[in-house]
Amino acid sequence: MHQLHHGDALAVLPTLDASSVDTIITDPPYNSGGRTASERRNQTAKDKYVSGGSGVEKALEDFTGDNRDQRGFLAWLSLTLGECLRVARPGAHLLVFSDWRQAPVTSDALQVAGWTWQGTLVWHKPIARPRRGGFKANAEYILWGTNGKFDGSREVYLPGVFSASQPRGRQRRHITQKPVDGLLDELVEICPSGGTVLDPFAGSGTTGEAALRSDRSFVGIELSDHYHRIARDRLDEVSSTP
Ligand SMILES: C[S@@+](CC[C@H](N)C(=O)[O-])C[C@H]1O[C@@H](n2cnc3c(N)ncnc32)[C@H](O)[C@@H]1O
């Protein structure tokens, strides 16, 4: 079962029932990159996150909401994660993607919003360009929080490091698409079987695909017309595949 809303997360979240979801897994615009305020304002998400790649990848649609400065990002993400907390049942888990630059401010936002920070998971990306004279940037991070106390009564033991490559070529439908195999399919295991997963920044519907494939329900929100259409078609296809 899935629902996909088209609109701004901060407008749609207040319309969802309180305590109605078991897990939130989300990949918000990172608002990362750009050494100066001017670079941040003037670079699009695509300028920042798509380098190289095939013609298919270069033709992918841009998205908005990635030009906030650090104070704006903290305020906006705190408000959004606060709305998520209202929608989450007590004990629910929150997983928020970030990169190395934005991990500190993302953990601040998570706690300002009232979530209890439980740790940081690592997404290792096996395919990354070497960096002459320095270290490869071949990891992103997933900040983990709970709505109140951590409940350790479920018999699940999940890893803290995930190694998986971003979809490439024709498999790539979004400029910052996350992989299902080896990443989202593992992360959704934090949601009790048959529970509901929410992603307020659904993009191409990756979290939704992982949730539906593992017999969880899914609620998504996506602002862009283009990506809302892609996610809708993708989720309809997954739902109709036995
Ligand atoms: C980092 S991408 C998510 C990509 C997704 N994880 C995937 O695998 O396809 C963030 C998405 O949030 C959407 N977005 C940006 N601002 C938004 C807002 N205020 N409300 C809802 N969605 C928003 C963008 O259009 C973009 O598709």
The ligand as an SDF file (V2000), in Angstrom:
LIG
                    3D

 27 29  0  0  0  0  0  0  0  0999 V2000
   18.2020   14.3510   -2.5210 C   0  0  0  0  0  0  0  0  0  0  0  0
   16.7650   14.2100   -3.4430 S   0  0  0  0  0  0  0  0  0  0  0  0
   16.0820   12.6240   -3.0010 C   0  0  0  0  0  0  0  0  0  0  0  0
   16.4980   11.5120   -3.9480 C   0  0  0  0  0  0  0  0  0  0  0  0
   15.9330   10.1470   -3.5600 C   0  0  0  0  0  0  0  0  0  0  0  0
   16.5660    9.6450   -2.3770 N   0  0  0  0  0  0  0  0  0  0  0  0
   16.0880    9.1290   -4.6780 C   0  0  0  0  0  0  0  0  0  0  0  0
   16.7620    8.0990   -4.4860 O   0  0  0  0  0  0  0  0  0  0  0  0
   15.5200    9.3440   -5.7560 O   0  0  0  0  0  0  0  0  0  0  0  0
   15.7130   15.3380   -2.6560 C   0  0  0  0  0  0  0  0  0  0  0  0
   14.3510   15.5140   -3.2830 C   0  0  0  0  0  0  0  0  0  0  0  0
   13.5870   16.4160   -2.4640 O   0  0  0  0  0  0  0  0  0  0  0  0
   12.7560   17.1910   -3.3150 C   0  0  0  0  0  0  0  0  0  0  0  0
   12.4110   18.4230   -2.5740 N   0  0  0  0  0  0  0  0  0  0  0  0
   13.1370   19.5730   -2.4660 C   0  0  0  0  0  0  0  0  0  0  0  0
   12.5100   20.4380   -1.6590 N   0  0  0  0  0  0  0  0  0  0  0  0
   11.3670   19.8190   -1.2360 C   0  0  0  0  0  0  0  0  0  0  0  0
   10.3060   20.1960   -0.3680 C   0  0  0  0  0  0  0  0  0  0  0  0
   10.3070   21.3990    0.2470 N   0  0  0  0  0  0  0  0  0  0  0  0
    9.3050   19.3300   -0.1450 N   0  0  0  0  0  0  0  0  0  0  0  0
    9.2960   18.0890   -0.7550 C   0  0  0  0  0  0  0  0  0  0  0  0
   10.2780   17.6800   -1.6020 N   0  0  0  0  0  0  0  0  0  0  0  0
   11.2980   18.5290   -1.8240 C   0  0  0  0  0  0  0  0  0  0  0  0
   13.5840   17.4310   -4.5590 C   0  0  0  0  0  0  0  0  0  0  0  0
   12.7470   17.7230   -5.6650 O   0  0  0  0  0  0  0  0  0  0  0  0
   14.3560   16.1200   -4.6800 C   0  0  0  0  0  0  0  0  0  0  0  0
   13.7060   15.2290   -5.5800 O   0  0  0  0  0  0  0  0  0  0  0  0
  1  2  1  0
  2  3  1  0
  2 10  1  0
  3  4  1  0
  4  5  1  0
  5  6  1  0
  5  7  1  0
  7  8  2  0
  7  9  1  0
 10 11  1  0
 11 12  1  0
 11 26  1  0
 12 13  1  0
 13 14  1  0
 13 24  1  0
 14 15  1  0
 14 23  1  0
 15 16  2  0
 16 17  1  0
 17 18  1  0
 17 23  2  0
 18 19  1  0
 18 20  2  0
 20 21  1  0
 21 22  2  0
 22 23  1  0
 24 25  1  0
 24 26  1  0
 26 27  1  0
M  CHG  2   2   1   9  -1
M  END
$$$$
